[in-house]
Amino acid sequence: MVLTVFILYLLMMLGIGFYFSKKANSLNAYYLGNRGMNKWVVAMSAQASDMSGWLLMGLPGAIFVSGFSEAWIGIGLVIGTYLNWKIVGRRLRKYSHFCGDSITLPDFFANRFRDNKGIIRVIASIFILAFFLFYTVSGFVASAKLFGTIFGMDYTTGLIIGAVVVVSYTFMGGFFAVCWTDFIQATMMLIAVIAIPSIIMAGSGGFAATMDAVNAQNPYLMSLFTNATTGKSIGLIALISSLAWGLGYFGMPHILVRFMSIKNAEDIKFSRRVAMTWVTICLGAVIMIALLGRYYVEAHGIKVDDPERIFMILCQVLCHPAIAAIMMAAILAAIMSTADSQLLVSASAFSNDLYKHLFRKNASNKEVMWVSRGVVVLITVIAVIVAMQGAPSADGVKHGKSFLDVVMSLVSFAWGGFGATFGPIMLLALFWKRTTLPGAIAGMLVGGITTFVWKFYLSGFSAEIFQIYELVPGFVLSFATIVIVSLCTKAPSKEIQEEFDAVEHTRLSDMKL
């Protein structure tokens, strides 16, 4: 039964990809859906592509171990989601239209700053490819864990199955397929995360009785400021690091591209409300899954070797096998909804912003689109190879946890990298007329390089300041660099400033989008 459910689900995703393959007949269609996506699909797709397997594995795993104190990440994400939709959404939709009808993030930056040499386009594309590799790897690692838990598959087999399905429908249908599969997947995720805590509370005498039992078992589980396992108070550095996750939204290419794709910029207000409702409910429910899950497994003597599997364990214990299969398919939905977006954005960055502008300036749109499809496959292969480095050893036991083992670690690094590299430049490009090309390039380099240096070198030092999330120093230094370099270099041309003013003073209702 379980196998049947998963096969049917995978076939449905492939069917959507095949259906939209006929519509993905141009670059604008393949990358942005001809800027014709409706408000419901944009909202749900943006949030589904955002959350990934992290929502049902990484975050519940962290909260399972440390308690409610890890919920600060969720709080930061809710705030960041709102601000991104509120501040960036409409402005980017308008500005990308003014800037040569830009269809990718590097495309927008190059057009915004009139970078005729393509320097910022190349740098942005390289960072997108680098960070999305880690992000995509996290999805494939999560899929391997999922198939291993459900079907007892070995790590590599589960890895390959998940990768093949995602690459297939992305290859065929492009942005149309990605958004519509994400819409379905977001709906599945919402139902699943609400169902599990509801079942636990129903079997424990209701909400109040369940929470009393949780507090009686471990009073620190519900504490926002105390680690439930160690009993130690969380420090200022940890608090800032958790809340800072919200900053990442301003630089996420796979989310920002949704703003550029919406049919009517006026619909962004409605989409924002839908997105906020979805993300608030999902994050709140996932926090409850982890907290109630820890209470439940301890109360029933259930051993949990890998905290990131807590949602899967609860599904298997609490639900009929058929229902459990549908619930756990939501994890696959979370994984796919992010991996497909990452593959598409990475492919567009290479084919449109590197291949076409650097190597084959006269390449036809058809050629570029097929190169993009080829890159989807290539990135998938590379991500699978990298993800295999986190496979269990020959005896089936992983001795210690590497960077590649933990979904949360992979996602946090990629998230921090994007936020630091693209967040400051996105905000300043949209809202500060004085931003210059040299400032933008310098800031992007500082943000991206700082993320790598902080993560793999400086975080090894014992001083507490070096334990802060790499997104924070990367974002701050990038923002400061852009401002300082922009003020020290020649002001933008009259053409750029007039375009900025036009965006500023043009009403959305007057635009023919």
N, C-alpha and C positions, 0 to 999 in steps of 0.2 A: 504493500500500500504506500509506504513512504517513498519507495523508489518511483512508483507510478506518478505520485504528486510532483516530484522533482522533474521527472522527464516531461510531463505535461507543461510545467512551468517553463522549462528551458525551450521547449518547442514553440510556446507562445511568444517568447522573446525573439526567437529566430524568425517566426512568422511576421512579426512587426517589422523587423529589419528588411525582410524580403518585400513586404508591401511598400515600404517607403523607398526602396532602391530605385524605383522608376521616377520618383519625384526629386531625388538627389542628382539632378542632371546639370547643375552649374555650381560654381564655387560658392556663390552666395547661398544657394540652397543647401549644399553639403555642409558648409560651416555655420550658417545662421538661419537655415530654414526659410530663406527669402525674407527675413525680418517679418514673418507673418504668423508668429506663434501667439496663441490666445492667452489671456491673462491667467486662467486656471493652470494651464500646462506650464507656463513660465514660472509661476509661483512654486508649484509642487516640484517641478524639475530642478529648480535652483536649490531648494532645500534638500532634496534627495541626493543630488550630486555633491552637496556639501557634507552630509553626514557619514557616508561610507559605512564599512564594516565596523568602524570606530564606534558608531552609535550603539550597536548591539554587542560589541565585544570589548573594545578598548576602554570606553568610559565605564560600563558596568564592572569591568574587571578592576579598575582603579578604585571605584567606590566600594566594591566588595571587600577590598583589602583595607582601605583607610577610613571608610565610613562617609558620612555626609560632608566632611571637610573637603572632599574632592569635588563636591558639587559646585564649588566656585568656578570651575571651568564652564559648567553649564550656564551659570549666571552670566559670565563674561560673554558667552556665545549668544545668548538671548539679546543682550544689550548691543553687541556687535551686529547681529542680524538686523535689528531695527535701524540702527544708524546707517548701515550700508544701503538698505532700501530707501531710507528717508533722504540721505544726503547725496549718495552717489547715483542711484538708479536713474531718475529722470534726467539728471544733468549729463550722464554718460550717453544715454540714448540720444539726446539732442546733439551733443558735441561730436559723437562718432558719425552722425549724419552730416554735419557741417564739414568734418575733416575727411573729405574725399570718400564719404560713405564707407568708412573703415569697417572691415569684417573680422579682424583679429586684434588682440591687445597690442602686439608690436606694430601692427599697421596703424593703429590709433596714435601711438606715441610718435612714430615717424612722421605722420601727417600733421599732428599737433605742433611739433617743433620744426617742421620743414627740414627734416634730416635727409637731404638729397644724397648723402654718401651712404646712408643706411646703417650707420654705426649703432644707433640706439635699437634699431630693428634686430640686428645681429645679436647684440648683448642680451636683449630681452628674450629672444628665441632660445639662446643657449641656457639661460637660467630656467626657462619654462621646461625645457627638455630635461635638465638636470634634476630639478625638484620633483617633477612629475614622475620621473623614474622611481624615486623613493615612494611616492604616493601610490603609484600603480602596484609596486611590490607589496605594499601593505595590504591592498585588496586581494592579491593572489595568495598571500600568506593566510589571510582570513578565510579565503575559500578552501584552502587546504585543510585548515583546522575544522571547518564546517563539515566537509565530506569525510574527514577522518572520524569525527564524533558520531555522525549519523550512520555511515555505511562501513566504518572500520577500514576505509581505504588507506593505503599508504600515502604519505605526504605528497610525493611527486605526482601520483595519479590524480589526486584531488586538485592539485595545483593546475595541471594541464587541462582538466575538464572545465574548470571555471574560466580559464584564459581563453579556451577555444570558443566558448559560447559568446563571451563578451566581444572578442575580436570579430566574430562572424557578423553579428547584427550591426556593429559599428561600421565595419567595412562596407556593408551593403547600403545601409540607410542614412548614414551620416547624422546630421543634427536632428532631422525629423525623427528618426528612429530612436536616437538617444533621449530626446525630450519626452516622447510618448511612452517609451519603456520606463523612464524615470517617473512619469506620472502614475503609472500602474504600480510601480515599486514603492513609491511614497505612500500610496494608499494601503498597501500590504503592511508596510512598516508601522503605520499609525494604528491599524487594527491589532497587530501583534503586541505592541508595547502596552496597549491599554488592557488587553486580555489577561496577560500573565499576572500582574499585581492584583487585578480584580479577582482572579481565581484564588490566589493566596488569602486575600482578605475575606472572601466569602467563606472559606474553610476555617478561618480563625476567629469567627464571630463578628466580622465587620471591621470598619476602619479604626474606630477608637480602641477596640479590644486588641487588634493586631498591633497597633502602635504602642500600647501599654506592654504587650509581650516583648516587643523589640527593645523598649527601654529597660525592661526588667532583665533581659538577657545581657545587654551591654549598653549602659547609659550614654556611652560616647558615640554610638552609631549615629545618633541624630544630632550630634554637635557639629556646628559649622566651623568651630575653631580648635577642635581636638581630634587627633588621629585615633581612630577606634581601636587599632591594634597596639600601638605603642603607648597610648594615653598621654602623649606629649602635645602641647599646644602648637598649632601651625604658626610659623614665623611670618614676618612681613614679606620676606622674599618669596615664599611659597604662595602667599595670598596675591601679590602683584603678578607673579608668573601665571597663576590660574586665570585671573581676570583679564590678563593681556591677550588671551586667546581671541577675545572679541576684536582686537586690532587686526587680526589676520584677514578678516573679511574684506577689508579695503584693497587687498592685493591678490585675491583668488581669481585667476583667469577663467576657470570653469564656471564660476558664479557670475563674474562681471559680464561674461559673454551673453548670459541670459538677458541682462538689461539691454544689450545691444540688439537682441533678436525680437523683442516684443513688438507686436504689430502697431499698437497705438501707445505712445508714451503716456497718455493720460490714464491708461489702464494700470500703470505701475502702482498707483495708490491702492487699488483693489487687490492687486497681486501681493502688495506688502502686507495687507491685513490677513490674507490667506496664509502667506508664508509665516507670519508671526504666530498665528494660531497653531499651525502645524508644528513649528519648532518648539514652542512653549509646551504643548501637550506631550510631544515625543520626549524631550529632554526631562521633563518632570516625571513621566512614566518610567523612563529608563533609570533614573535615580531611585525610584521606588522599587524597581525590579532588583537592583543591586542590594539595597538595604533589606528588603523583605526576603530576598534570596539568601542572604547571609543568615538571617534569623531562621529561615525554614530549614536549610541544610544542617545547621548546628542542632536545631531542635529534633531533627529526624535522623541524626547520625550519618549524614551523607558526606562522603569524602569528595573534596574538590581539589584536584591536583593543579588545574590551570584556571585561575579566577576569570580569565577572559572567555571561558566556556560556560559561565554561570547561566546565561539565558538559555543555551541549548539544554543544559542539564534540567532546568526547571520545566522546559517544554516537554521533555521526555518523561519526567516524573509526574507532572500534573495533568497531562492531556492524553486523550486517546491517540494511538499511533497516527491515525489519519490527520487529526487536528494538529498534533505535534509537527507533522511533516509540513503542513501549511504554515504554521508559526515559524518554523525554522527556515522555510523558504524566504521569509522576510529578511533573514540575515543575508541570504544570497542576493535578494533584491537590493539591500543596502550596499553590498559589495559592488554589484554590477552597476548600480545607478551612479556611482562615483567613478569607477574604473573606465566606463565608456566615455564619460565626459573628459576625463584626463587624457585618454588615448586620442580623442578627436582634437582637443586643444593642442596637444603635442604635435600631432600630424599637421595641423594647420600652421603651427609655428615654423615647422621645418619646410613644408612644401611651399607655402605662400610667402613666408618672410625670409627664408634662406635660399631655397632652391630657385624660386622665380626671380628674386631680386638680386641674388648674388651670383648664381651659376648659370641660369637660363632665363635671361631677361625677356627673351622673345617666345618663351614657352606658352603654348595655348592653354586656355582654361581646362580643356579636357586632359591635357598632359599633366597639369598641376594636380588635378583631382585624382588621377590614377597614381601619381607619386604619393599623394596624401594617403591613399588606401594602402600603398605599399609600406609607408612609414608606420601606419597602424599595426601592421603585422610585425614589422621589425622591432618596434618598441615593445610589443607584447613578448616576443621571443627573448629580448634582452631582460625584461622584467622577470620572466619565468626563470631564466638562468640565475639572476641575482637572488630571487626568492628561494631557489633551491639550496642556497648556502645556509638557510635556516632550517633545513630538514633535520629530523632526528638522526642520531648516529645509527650504525648498523644493528646495534642491540635494541633499537627502538626507544632508547632513553636519551634525552638531551641533558647533558651535564652542564648545568648553568644556563643562563639566558643571554644570547648574543643580541646585538642591536637588531638583527633581522628576525628574531624570534617574537618580538612583542609588537603587536599591531599599534599600540599606543605610541611607542617610541618612533616608529616609522612615520606615523601621521603627524605627530608633534613636530618632528624635524622639518618635514615638507611644508606644513602649515606655517611654521615660523619663518622658513625661507621665503615663501611667497609673500607673507605679510610684510617682512622687512625689505624685500627687494622691490615690490610693486605698490605697496600700500601708500607710502609717503609721496611717491611720484604721481600716483593716481589722484590723490587729494589735491596736491599742489597744481597739477596740470589742469584740473577741472576748475579750481577756485582762485588761483593766484596768477594774475596776468604777467607778473614779472619773472616767472619761471623761465629759465633759458635751457637751451639744448645742452651746453656743457654741465650745467647744474643737474639736469635730469640724468645724464650719463654717469656723472660722478656719484650721485646719490644711489643710483641703482647698483653700481659696483660696490660701494661701501656697504649697502644693506645685505647684498648677497654674500659677499666675502666674510663679513662679520658673522653671519649665521654659521658658516662652515668653521671658521676659526674658533668661535665660542663653543660650538658643540663638540668638536673633536680635539680641541687643545686646551682652551682656557677653563672649561668646565672641570678639568682634572685637578685644578688647584683647590686647596682646602678652604680658602677664604670664602665666606658666605656669599659675597657679592657675585662670585663666579658661578653660583648655583642658580642664578636667576635664568628664567626661560630665555633662550637665545633671541626670540622675537623682540624682546624689550630693548636690549642694546642695539640690535640691528635696525629697528624702526627709528629709535631716537637719533642714532648717528646718521642714518640715511636722510631723515628729515632735515637735520641741522646742516648736513653737507649740501643738500639741494639749495637751501636758503642762502647759505654763505657763498657758495660758488656762483649762484645766480646774481647776487648783489655785486659780486666782484667781476662779473663779465658783462659784455655789452647787452643792453636791453633788447628784447625781442623785436623783430621787424615790425613796421607799421601794419603789414598784411596780417601778421599773427595777432597783433593787438586788436585790430578791427574785427577779426574773426571771433576773438574772445568776447568782445562787446556785443557782437551780433547774437552769439549764443546767450549771453546774459540778458538781452532785451527782447529776444524773440519768444513769443508765446507758443506753447505747444499746439494750441488750436490753429495757429497760423501756418504751421509746418505741414507740408505734404510728405508724409513719411511713407 
